Amino acid sequence: MTLNAATPALIDRIAAATADTRIDAPAPNYLEEPRGKWRGQAEAVLRPGTVADVAAILAICNEERVPVIPYGGGTGLVGGQIHEGPGAVILSLERMNRIRDIVPDDSTIVVEAGVTLLQVQEAAEKAGRLFPLSITSEGTARIGGVLGTNAGGSGVLRYGNARDLVLGIEAVLADGTVIRDLKRLRKDNTGYDLRHLLVGSEGTLGIITAASLRLLPRPAERGVAFLAVESPAAALDLLHRLQGELGEVVSAFELIHRQGLDFLAEHFSDLAHPLETRPDWMVLVEVGGQAGIAQALEDALATGFESGTITDAVLAQSDAQADALWTIRETIPEANRLTGSISSHDISVPLSRLPEFVERGREVVASVLPDARINCFGHVGDGNLHYNVFPAPGRDRAEYESAPVQRAVHDLAHDLGGSVSAEHGVGRLKAPDLDRYSDAGRLRAQRAIKAALDPNGILNPGAVVSGVPLG
């Protein structure tokens, strides 16, 4: 289908039809993505302040068949916020940033799409509750984008992905139809669940303008430990031991490779390493529960020492020490960015296949790029690894071809029953992967849904099932 470029006349029409929308030429930050690999184009940035204005904008753009690119906090890593061709308008909901309601007795909070994840966490804490979703970019990532990509993060092991924390949705469809479904219910079986259809759709089916989110009780105490382990298999064994001894209180279980610490030492030399040496493999574990849970963690780890699963450990003695241990893990993505990857992979595999993926991954990368370095880290508790490939010391990523190594890593994940997009989404970067790896019936159903809700194809064209890859 043919889309049309936004014209000055269309922009004037939007200005006349909206009461609280700011219209500007796109500043550089709206045309860039965090890894610096692509640069977008747009005719204007539209920043509405109300749902009514979002509806008016989409109705006009749908009538004129003008592409609309949704923009959250700009932290997406698969190019979902980048449109390389001319003619589009960027729709940013950053001005829709109100916390509309918080009801501690219901353990719910209703927020607009422009509220940052950190602001949701802080509002929940003030109400004596916990919003457990946590990602590295939570200070800038906005709820609209967080839900649009069904973000994961370190707490998925215990609390689930973003969609598992959503009770209700307010959204606008391509033709301007507003869906108002901000219920605070745990149970509601009245027809198709549009909430879960829109969460994870990356702005290709509708624009999420607000959400009702689930809050949880705050743990009375937490325990955090940084551990050295012999291998990913040993890490997995430790996870099962801790879950067996402590139950569902294991909130996070992060795998870290020595290469990540080497990058930290290069770019963040003031960041202290907690262990006496830099082992090949490490784990950062957090538990949360009633008073005494930190001691329970220490007791459980003692058996790991006795069995040889753990070879060194540091247990946080205060919240400040716990935060310092988490800073190490959360700074690794920035160290990766400063190093400059050849190809970055957000994969997941069944837990039982994770050690095999790590071992075979080294082999498949070496077969394509013999001198490349690998930084393998991530949320091993839910099977999600960030498996990133970097140039050899002294070489630049521009000297390498990324497509063969990406194909090799993705083929391996698929062969092991995994996914090539665990938590970052599909965007434009991985749109061709849907054709390669998805079940044909599933892909056909997804395209039918897209055609039904966005028949003119104006919503984030080129992303997900309408895939045109970024160059």
ZADOLUM-79762 format. One record per residue (C-alpha): residue in three letters; x, y, z. Coordinates in Angstrom, 3 decimals. Layout:
// ZADOLUM-79762
R   residuo          u          v          w
R       ALA          X          Y          Z
...
// end
This chain:
// ZADOLUM-79762
R   residuo          u          v          w
R       MET      0.000      0.000      0.000
R       THR      1.142      3.567     -0.679
R       LEU      1.760      6.042      2.106
R       ASN      1.962      9.782      1.608
R       ALA      4.382     12.328      2.974
R       ALA      3.264     14.790      5.614
R       THR      2.830     18.224      4.052
R       PRO      2.691     21.715      5.593
R       ALA     -1.047     21.677      4.868
R       LEU     -1.481     18.478      6.897
R       ILE      0.512     19.926      9.790
R       ASP     -1.676     23.045      9.696
R       ARG     -4.771     20.856      9.734
R       ILE     -3.503     18.964     12.796
R       ALA     -2.743     22.264     14.537
R       ALA     -6.290     23.473     13.901
R       ALA     -7.890     20.203     15.029
R       THR     -6.021     19.872     18.340
R       ALA     -6.279     21.972     21.482
R       ASP     -3.097     20.993     23.325
R       THR     -0.483     19.726     20.878
R       ARG      2.977     21.176     20.398
R       ILE      4.361     20.861     16.892
R       ASP      8.070     21.260     16.221
R       ALA     10.779     20.365     13.755
R       PRO     12.469     17.172     14.953
R       ALA     15.421     17.753     17.283
R       PRO     18.357     15.331     16.811
R       ASN     17.389     13.146     19.777
R       TYR     14.146     12.135     18.031
R       LEU     16.090     10.843     15.042
R       GLU     18.721      8.786     16.863
R       GLU     18.854      5.501     18.748
R       PRO     21.125      4.553     21.682
R       ARG     23.704      2.492     19.789
R       GLY     24.258      5.103     17.094
R       LYS     23.733      2.652     14.232
R       TRP     20.853      4.373     12.416
R       ARG     19.439      7.850     11.904
R       GLY     15.810      8.549     11.171
R       GLN     13.854     11.168      9.256
R       ALA     10.614     12.988     10.011
R       GLU      8.724     16.066      8.892
R       ALA      7.573     17.082     12.390
R       VAL      7.349     16.010     16.021
R       LEU      3.813     16.081     17.451
R       ARG      3.565     16.227     21.241
R       PRO     -0.087     16.040     22.305
R       GLY     -1.182     16.645     25.878
R       THR     -4.509     14.826     25.792
R       VAL     -6.074     11.614     24.523
R       ALA     -8.480     13.662     22.412
R       ASP     -5.554     15.236     20.589
R       VAL     -3.949     11.829     19.970
R       ALA     -7.247     10.650     18.469
R       ALA     -7.502     13.742     16.246
R       ILE     -3.909     13.338     15.023
R       LEU     -4.350      9.674     14.130
R       ALA     -7.697     10.246     12.417
R       ILE     -6.190     12.914     10.170
R       CYS     -3.038     10.932      9.400
R       ASN     -5.114      7.826      8.661
R       GLU     -7.361      9.745      6.290
R       GLU     -4.343     11.169      4.469
R       ARG     -2.318      7.917      4.760
R       VAL      0.624      9.609      6.460
R       PRO      2.977      7.380      8.503
R       VAL      3.066      7.909     12.273
R       ILE      6.129      6.856     14.280
R       PRO      5.450      6.477     18.035
R       TYR      8.222      7.719     20.301
R       GLY      8.590      6.917     24.006
R       GLY     11.860      7.636     25.764
R       GLY     14.033      6.806     22.753
R       THR     15.749      3.931     24.583
R       GLY     14.670      1.105     22.255
R       LEU     17.465     -1.068     20.889
R       VAL     15.874     -2.543     17.733
R       GLY     15.079      0.595     15.741
R       GLY     11.376      0.673     16.508
R       GLN     11.513      4.457     16.963
R       ILE     13.557      5.097     13.792
R       HIS     11.973      5.707     10.362
R       GLU     14.602      6.034      7.652
R       GLY     12.387      7.293      4.834
R       PRO     10.983     10.825      4.526
R       GLY      7.398     11.889      5.067
R       ALA      6.566     10.592      8.549
R       VAL      5.478     12.438     11.650
R       ILE      6.798     11.450     15.069
R       LEU      4.171     11.114     17.796
R       SER      5.683     11.633     21.238
R       LEU      3.522     11.274     24.347
R       GLU      6.122     12.811     26.667
R       ARG      3.698     15.587     27.675
R       MET      1.089     13.033     28.731
R       ASN      2.967     12.455     31.965
R       ARG      0.380     12.463     34.739
R       ILE     -0.149      9.861     37.412
R       ARG     -3.930      9.822     37.247
R       ASP     -4.674      7.649     40.250
R       ILE     -3.090      5.395     42.832
R       VAL     -5.168      3.176     45.128
R       PRO     -3.068      1.334     47.725
R       ASP     -6.051     -0.754     48.849
R       ASP     -6.390     -2.056     45.284
R       SER     -2.603     -2.161     44.813
R       THR     -3.026     -0.308     41.509
R       ILE     -1.680      2.806     39.844
R       VAL     -3.027      4.493     36.697
R       VAL     -0.413      6.392     34.698
R       GLU     -0.177      8.087     31.335
R       ALA      2.182      6.866     28.652
R       GLY      4.697      9.686     29.122
R       VAL      5.455      8.838     32.764
R       THR      8.901      7.311     33.165
R       LEU      9.324      3.882     34.691
R       LEU     11.340      5.405     37.534
R       GLN      8.496      7.800     38.342
R       VAL      6.101      4.850     38.594
R       GLN      8.511      3.068     40.940
R       GLU      8.848      6.182     43.122
R       ALA      5.088      6.778     43.283
R       ALA      4.540      3.162     44.289
R       GLU      7.172      3.442     47.025
R       LYS      5.510      6.565     48.458
R       ALA      2.268      4.574     48.665
R       GLY      4.018      1.736     50.471
R       ARG      3.897     -0.544     47.452
R       LEU      6.317     -1.972     44.890
R       PHE      6.258     -1.708     41.116
R       PRO      8.802     -4.424     40.396
R       LEU      9.637     -3.851     36.725
R       SER     13.253     -2.695     36.524
R       ILE     15.429     -2.036     33.468
R       THR     18.714     -0.192     33.018
R       SER     17.063      2.748     31.221
R       GLU     14.236      3.185     33.748
R       GLY     15.090      6.852     34.345
R       THR     14.278      7.762     30.735
R       ALA     12.143      4.873     29.422
R       ARG      8.477      5.891     29.364
R       ILE      5.564      3.617     30.158
R       GLY      4.178      3.806     26.628
R       GLY      7.387      2.393     25.196
R       VAL      7.896     -0.021     28.093
R       LEU      4.499     -1.566     27.413
R       GLY      4.800     -1.241     23.655
R       THR      7.870     -3.493     23.722
R       ASN      6.685     -5.676     26.630
R       ALA      9.935     -4.887     28.447
R       GLY     11.493     -7.494     30.711
R       GLY     14.472     -6.675     32.903
R       SER     15.958     -8.248     35.977
R       GLY     12.734     -9.012     37.874
R       VAL     11.023    -11.259     35.306
R       LEU     12.106    -14.369     37.208
R       ARG      9.759    -13.471     40.063
R       TYR      7.333    -10.870     38.726
R       GLY      6.992    -11.493     34.992
R       ASN      7.319     -9.220     31.962
R       ALA      5.639     -5.835     31.597
R       ARG      2.405     -7.398     30.317
R       ASP      2.073     -9.389     33.548
R       LEU      1.801     -6.121     35.481
R       VAL     -0.889     -4.520     33.299
R       LEU     -4.523     -4.620     34.407
R       GLY     -6.054     -2.183     31.941
R       ILE     -5.238     -0.074     28.880
R       GLU     -6.292      3.186     27.311
R       ALA     -5.255      3.370     23.654
R       VAL     -6.059      5.013     20.339
R       LEU     -6.425      2.984     17.147
R       ALA     -5.241      4.076     13.712
R       ASP     -8.617      5.610     12.758
R       GLY     -8.823      7.658     15.961
R       THR    -11.040      5.256     17.892
R       VAL    -10.299      5.496     21.623
R       ILE    -10.295      2.324     23.731
R       ARG    -11.031      3.202     27.358
R       ASP    -10.415      0.116     29.460
R       LEU     -8.481      1.260     32.547
R       LYS    -10.016     -1.276     34.891
R       ARG     -8.324     -2.211     38.150
R       LEU     -9.542     -5.811     38.040
R       ARG     -7.548     -9.017     38.380
R       LYS    -10.371    -10.976     36.761
R       ASP    -12.267     -9.813     33.671
R       ASN    -13.241    -12.343     30.994
R       THR    -15.509    -10.097     28.939
R       GLY    -14.320    -10.894     25.430
R       TYR    -10.988    -10.579     23.650
R       ASP     -8.168     -9.249     25.800
R       LEU     -7.135     -6.118     23.898
R       ARG     -4.717     -5.268     26.705
R       HIS     -2.420     -8.147     25.819
R       LEU     -2.879     -7.538     22.096
R       LEU     -1.582     -3.966     22.371
R       VAL      1.170     -4.657     24.906
R       GLY      4.164     -5.795     22.885
R       SER      2.779     -4.531     19.558
R       GLU      5.397     -1.735     19.377
R       GLY      2.888      0.891     18.298
R       THR      1.877     -1.009     15.143
R       LEU     -1.702     -1.762     16.248
R       GLY     -2.535      1.281     18.361
R       ILE     -1.009      3.970     20.538
R       ILE     -1.105      3.246     24.280
R       THR     -1.954      6.502     26.083
R       ALA     -2.393      5.220     29.661
R       ALA     -2.355      2.029     31.672
R       SER     -3.635      0.614     34.939
R       LEU     -0.722     -1.212     36.554
R       ARG     -0.507     -3.811     39.284
R       LEU      1.429     -3.013     42.452
R       LEU      2.783     -5.484     45.004
R       PRO      3.701     -5.480     48.694
R       ARG      7.198     -4.175     49.378
R       PRO      9.574     -6.830     50.764
R       ALA     10.541     -6.097     54.360
R       GLU     14.152     -7.066     53.653
R       ARG     16.368     -7.968     50.757
R       GLY     19.563     -9.922     50.397
R       VAL     22.055     -9.358     47.567
R       ALA     25.179    -11.372     46.784
R       PHE     27.857    -11.278     44.075
R       LEU     29.256    -14.744     43.440
R       ALA     31.948    -16.488     41.422
R       VAL     30.845    -19.739     39.783
R       GLU     32.659    -22.249     37.603
R       SER     30.363    -22.104     34.578
R       PRO     26.859    -21.302     33.297
R       ALA     25.887    -24.876     34.187
R       ALA     27.046    -24.262     37.768
R       ALA     25.041    -21.023     37.817
R       LEU     21.935    -22.887     36.716
R       ASP     22.497    -25.543     39.370
R       LEU     22.809    -22.795     41.995
R       LEU     19.566    -21.172     40.826
R       HIS     17.674    -24.427     41.249
R       ARG     19.235    -24.975     44.693
R       LEU     18.242    -21.504     45.882
R       GLN     14.703    -21.838     44.569
R       GLY     14.434    -25.233     46.216
R       GLU     15.629    -23.938     49.583
R       LEU     14.146    -20.428     49.593
R       GLY     11.088    -20.742     47.347
R       GLU      9.706    -17.879     45.290
R       VAL     11.682    -15.137     47.045
R       VAL     14.490    -15.197     44.438
R       SER     13.826    -11.892     42.658
R       ALA     16.797    -11.718     40.288
R       PHE     19.550    -14.021     39.104
R       GLU     21.999    -12.378     36.709
R       LEU     24.868    -14.042     34.855
R       ILE     28.012    -11.980     34.195
R       HIS     31.081    -12.925     32.154
R       ARG     34.605    -11.662     32.758
R       GLN     34.560     -9.824     29.415
R       GLY     31.951     -7.475     30.839
R       LEU     34.203     -6.639     33.772
R       ASP     37.105     -6.060     31.379
R       PHE     35.000     -3.521     29.489
R       LEU     34.041     -1.869     32.785
R       ALA     37.699     -1.626     33.782
R       GLU     38.463      0.028     30.447
R       HIS     35.666      2.606     30.488
R       PHE     34.777      2.942     34.193
R       SER     38.049      2.436     36.033
R       ASP     36.647      3.944     39.236
R       LEU     34.012      1.205     39.509
R       ALA     35.310     -1.217     42.133
R       HIS     35.196     -4.958     41.486
R       PRO     33.873     -6.773     44.591
R       LEU     35.805    -10.038     44.301
R       GLU     39.531    -10.610     44.782
R       THR     39.938    -11.804     41.197
R       ARG     37.989    -11.605     37.952
R       PRO     36.649    -15.121     37.426
R       ASP     35.286    -16.222     34.080
R       TRP     31.710    -16.428     35.342
R       MET     29.811    -14.594     38.058
R       VAL     26.257    -14.350     39.349
R       LEU     24.412    -11.462     40.966
R       VAL     21.488    -12.743     43.006
R       GLU     18.798    -10.875     44.939
R       VAL     16.106    -12.202     47.255
R       GLY     13.319    -10.262     48.912
R       GLY     10.930    -11.208     51.692
R       GLN     10.290    -11.023     55.396
R       ALA     12.896    -10.071     58.008
R       GLY     15.649    -12.664     58.081
R       ILE     15.669    -13.356     54.342
R       ALA     19.240    -12.031     53.952
R       GLN     20.453    -14.528     56.552
R       ALA     18.498    -17.272     54.811
R       LEU     20.305    -16.414     51.585
R       GLU     23.675    -16.576     53.319
R       ASP     22.826    -19.973     54.797
R       ALA     21.703    -21.294     51.418
R       LEU     24.889    -20.064     49.747
R       ALA     26.971    -21.927     52.305
R       THR     25.881    -25.216     50.762
R       GLY     27.036    -23.879     47.397
R       PHE     30.503    -23.322     48.815
R       GLU     30.558    -26.803     50.289
R       SER     29.652    -28.387     46.944
R       GLY     32.132    -26.261     44.975
R       THR     29.407    -24.575     42.950
R       ILE     30.488    -21.205     44.394
R       THR     34.187    -20.335     44.540
R       ASP     34.023    -16.791     45.943
R       ALA     31.309    -14.469     47.215
R       VAL     30.471    -11.045     48.597
R       LEU     27.213    -10.520     50.489
R       ALA     25.887     -6.977     50.794
R       GLN     25.707     -5.796     54.403
R       SER     23.586     -2.718     53.656
R       ASP     21.325     -1.260     50.990
R       ALA     24.216      0.941     49.857
R       GLN     26.418     -2.104     49.303
R       ALA     23.584     -3.892     47.522
R       ASP     23.090     -0.904     45.220
R       ALA     26.840     -0.818     44.515
R       LEU     26.747     -4.463     43.415
R       TRP     23.808     -3.739     41.138
R       THR     25.661     -0.745     39.672
R       ILE     28.261     -3.157     38.315
R       ARG     25.622     -5.138     36.457
R       GLU     23.686     -2.096     35.270
R       THR     26.756     -0.317     33.904
R       ILE     27.744     -3.190     31.607
R       PRO     25.393     -2.074     28.762
R       GLU     26.991      1.393     28.742
R       ALA     30.475     -0.136     28.710
R       ASN     29.324     -2.265     25.772
R       ARG     28.077      0.824     23.948
R       LEU     31.360      2.643     24.475
R       THR     33.267     -0.374     23.174
R       GLY     31.029     -0.680     20.115
R       SER     29.583     -4.067     19.226
R       ILE     29.701     -5.737     15.844
R       SER     26.375     -7.424     16.540
R       SER     24.179     -7.518     19.661
R       HIS     21.731    -10.313     20.374
R       ASP     18.805    -10.444     22.789
R       ILE     17.998    -14.162     22.812
R       SER     16.227    -16.585     25.093
R       VAL     16.418    -20.355     25.316
R       PRO     14.894    -22.924     27.669
R       LEU     16.890    -22.979     30.903
R       SER     17.954    -26.562     30.288
R       ARG     19.601    -25.533     26.991
R       LEU     21.306    -22.381     28.267
R       PRO     24.740    -23.915     29.026
R       GLU     24.690    -25.586     25.608
R       PHE     23.907    -22.262     23.920
R       VAL     26.853    -20.567     25.644
R       GLU     29.251    -23.358     24.673
R       ARG     28.084    -23.711     21.083
R       GLY     27.770    -19.942     20.734
R       ARG     31.510    -19.576     21.143
R       GLU     32.011    -22.083     18.359
R       VAL     29.584    -20.511     15.873
R       VAL     30.966    -17.006     16.460
R       ALA     34.550    -18.235     16.043
R       SER     33.597    -19.943     12.783
R       VAL     32.444    -16.575     11.373
R       LEU     34.680    -14.065     13.182
R       PRO     37.705    -15.886     14.619
R       ASP     39.170    -12.870     16.452
R       ALA     35.925    -11.447     17.890
R       ARG     35.264    -11.051     21.605
R       ILE     31.994    -12.136     23.242
R       ASN     30.313    -10.511     26.210
R       CYS     27.627    -12.913     27.398
R       PHE     25.486    -11.665     30.283
R       GLY     21.868    -11.358     31.261
R       HIS     18.850    -12.654     33.081
R       VAL     19.789    -16.307     33.325
R       GLY     16.917    -16.893     35.757
R       ASP     14.438    -16.561     32.878
R       GLY     16.668    -17.869     30.081
R       ASN     17.377    -14.445     28.532
R       LEU     20.968    -13.724     27.490
R       HIS     22.468    -10.615     25.937
R       TYR     25.016    -12.260     23.698
R       ASN     27.054     -9.450     22.177
R       VAL     29.994     -9.735     19.768
R       PHE     32.807     -7.167     19.729
R       PRO     35.886     -6.449     17.621
R       ALA     39.308     -7.676     18.630
R       PRO     41.401     -5.158     20.629
R       GLY     42.764     -2.483     18.310
R       ARG     40.138     -3.093     15.627
R       ASP     36.908     -1.197     14.874
R       ARG     33.457     -2.726     14.369
R       ALA     33.292     -1.103     10.929
R       GLU     35.945     -3.592      9.808
R       TYR     33.528     -6.498     10.318
R       GLU     30.357     -7.648      8.627
R       SER     27.577     -8.088     11.178
R       ALA     24.968    -10.053      9.203
R       PRO     26.746    -13.459      9.160
R       VAL     27.381    -13.533     12.907
R       GLN     23.852    -12.349     13.695
R       ARG     22.435    -15.090     11.474
R       ALA     24.676    -17.715     13.115
R       VAL     23.695    -16.715     16.667
R       HIS     19.998    -16.486     15.827
R       ASP     20.051    -19.835     14.039
R       LEU     21.563    -21.421     17.122
R       ALA     18.962    -19.898     19.461
R       HIS     16.171    -21.064     17.161
R       ASP     17.620    -24.569     16.857
R       LEU     17.621    -24.855     20.662
R       GLY     13.943    -23.944     20.894
R       GLY     14.603    -20.310     21.745
R       SER     13.665    -16.815     20.570
R       VAL     15.718    -14.206     18.724
R       SER     13.925    -11.414     20.594
R       ALA     13.541    -12.029     24.309
R       GLU     12.785     -8.577     25.712
R       HIS     13.882     -5.790     23.346
R       GLY     11.146     -6.289     20.777
R       VAL     11.304     -6.744     17.002
R       GLY     11.345     -3.173     15.728
R       ARG     12.791     -2.789     12.263
R       LEU     16.092     -4.502     13.010
R       LYS     14.562     -7.958     13.533
R       ALA     11.526     -7.724     11.250
R       PRO     13.111    -10.068      8.665
R       ASP     13.699    -12.615     11.439
R       LEU      9.943    -13.076     11.801
R       ASP      9.778    -14.463      8.274
R       ARG     12.762    -16.702      8.913
R       TYR     11.907    -18.141     12.319
R       SER      8.180    -17.700     12.999
R       ASP      5.557    -20.393     12.569
R       ALA      3.713    -19.696      9.315
R       GLY      0.291    -19.851     10.932
R       ARG      1.285    -17.498     13.707
R       LEU      2.750    -15.010     11.244
R       ARG     -0.377    -15.136      9.089
R       ALA     -2.565    -14.428     12.116
R       GLN     -0.373    -11.508     13.153
R       ARG     -0.582     -9.966      9.689
R       ALA     -4.350    -10.405      9.683
R       ILE     -4.599     -8.560     13.003
R       LYS     -2.411     -5.754     11.654
R       ALA     -4.580     -5.453      8.535
R       ALA     -7.755     -5.351     10.616
R       LEU     -6.655     -2.680     13.083
R       ASP     -4.464     -0.593     10.763
R       PRO     -5.687     -1.237      7.207
R       ASN     -3.820      1.760      5.784
R       GLY     -0.587      0.745      7.475
R       ILE      0.172      4.153      8.999
R       LEU      1.233      2.949     12.459
R       ASN      4.994      2.484     12.684
R       PRO      5.372      1.156      9.138
R       GLY      8.353     -1.117      8.655
R       ALA      8.269     -2.403     12.237
R       VAL      7.354     -5.940     13.338
R       VAL      5.148     -7.779     10.813
R       SER      5.193     -4.995      8.225
R       GLY      8.940     -5.433      8.270
R       VAL     11.327     -3.423      6.159
R       PRO     14.795     -3.807      7.723
R       LEU     16.978     -0.889      8.648
R       GLY     19.987     -0.426      6.404
// end
